[in-house]
Amino acid sequence: MSKIEKALSKARSTGALRVISSQPTNAEKIAEAAPVTSEETALIEQRAGASDAITRMREKSLLGKQVLAENHLIYPELGENGTVRAFREIRTKIIQKLQGRNSIIMVTSVTGGGGSSFVTRNLGVAFAFDAGKTALLIDCNFKNPSLHQLFGTGTFHGLTDYLENSQMDIAEIIHAVGIERLRIVPSGGKREIPAEYFTSAKMKRLLDNIKQRYRERYILIDAPPMTESADTQILADLCDYVVLVVPYGKVSDAQIDSCVKAIGDKKLLGVVFNNEPVLPELNWRQILTNPFSVFGRGSSLPNKKPAAIKK
């Protein structure tokens, strides 16, 4: 059994989720009767402000299910689909590890084509499933950007435009895409020297500003692969945490170990094993009628499934 298979097995055996009840506990009832401190008052005001901000994020029109499927995006109506369950589980584990604090999370893969953009998009959507949370996706993969594809046709200001223009406001690069409580910052014009942007003081101020301004928002950065760009390490230093995407069966243990060491224990939030092989669900009545019916069967749902998040 390989290290990846062992990690997957351990992730499944120890990956039980903790359900948070929406009903008040006895401790919460006692707290309601206690005097409210100034810190608690500030927290209540902050939550009220966050609620107002979320209300203002209502979409004029939502993306249809066909468009979502074409872009390999999950949506609530998929129900208990395996991909949806996987992303809900990853989201829940991240929230538990962060203890409810919003953070800037960089998502990167071990190598190109590892699925980091797929994981970034759907993890953002999974956060947006929660009516009390929002997500902001920032495309920092300047050499191979993809988040702009969700806009369809048209030209939109993005991150590089903002970093090059001292007169541009942050609001001009944050765009709605037709998904409730989800916003995207595209990469902007294609550039070949991203390190200059990542090391700029304006980039750091931008991330700090977004994090402080939107307390209920989880910021996810789609970054270049670890083994293909030294700029990714520079970007990691600007983020609170890193999620490493491992394409199942396509990288060596040595490559994984190298990436994990480069990120460091304090920054590494977890590892997502992406595109785990999934056996088709067998319908014995259908098989007896047509033994070849289960072969070559396709699906309009997302074509990759993240297996687990593990640290």
Secondary structure, 3 states (H helix, E strand, C coil): CCHHHHHHHHHHHHCCCCCCCCCCCHHHHHHHHCCCCHHHHHHHHHHHHHHHHHHCCCCCCCCCHHHHHHCCCCCHHHCCCHHHHHHHHHHHHHHHHHCCCCCEEEEEECCCCCCHHHHHHHHHHHHHHCCCCEEEEEECCCCCCCHHHHHCCCCCCCHHHHHHCCCCCHHHCCEECCCCCEEEECCCCCCCCCHHHHCCHHHHHHHHHHHHHCCCEEEEEECCCCCCCCHHHHHHHHCCEEEEEEECCCCCHHHHHHHHHHHCCCCEEEEEEECCCCCCCCCHHHHHHCCCCCCCCCCCCCCCCEEEEEC
